[in-house]
Amino acid sequence: MPLTLRDIDIPPSWLALHIGAAWVLSLVSPPVFGAWGAVLGPGLVALGALVMVVAALQMIRLRTTVIPRRNPSALVTTGLFAWSRNPIYLADVLILLGAILWLDVALGLPLVASFISLIQARFIRDEEARLTETFGPEFDLWAARTRRWVGRR
């Protein structure tokens, strides 16, 4: 069965594309972050990977999907999900920012905003509509107290 565009239109593909763009920009970007980037970059990548694994394990524990565009079977609102409605996407952002710092490519910083905008438009809005349809007031209550990216209200 051949791959379709829908099969590769997934967050990891967009993350890889943004990291690739950062690498290309690193070929022409003057170094700015230096030693700070060499320390903070790998740290943010590691933190992002940890957040991603913990969030995925929370979802798996409640037997709901981690795959975008699939219907959820449970609403996860505890643990990392008490602090972010989208901890896996937040982890992607941490990994991208870490890669930009690690590559020492200040010209790549706008890629973070690009990635956030793209993820919200292509995935988050659709997921939130599905969660509203499936869980109704329970989702609304969680959304009222937990921010989309990070923080509590």
Sequence and secondary structure as in RCSB ss.txt:
>XXXX:A:sequence
MPLTLRDIDIPPSWLALHIGAAWVLSLVSPPVFGAWGAVLGPGLVALGALVMVVAALQMIRLRTTVIPRRNPSAL
VTTGLFAWSRNPIYLADVLILLGAILWLDVALGLPLVASFISLIQARFIRDEEARLTETFGPEFDLWAARTRRWV
GRR
>XXXX:A:secstr
    HHHH SHHHHHHHHHHHHHHHHTTS   SHHHHHHHHHHHHHHHHHHHHHHHHHHHHTT   STTS  SS 
  SGGGGT S HHHHHHHHHHHHHHHHHT GGGTHHHHHHHHHHIIIIIHHHHHHHHHHHTHHHHHHHHHB SSS
 B 
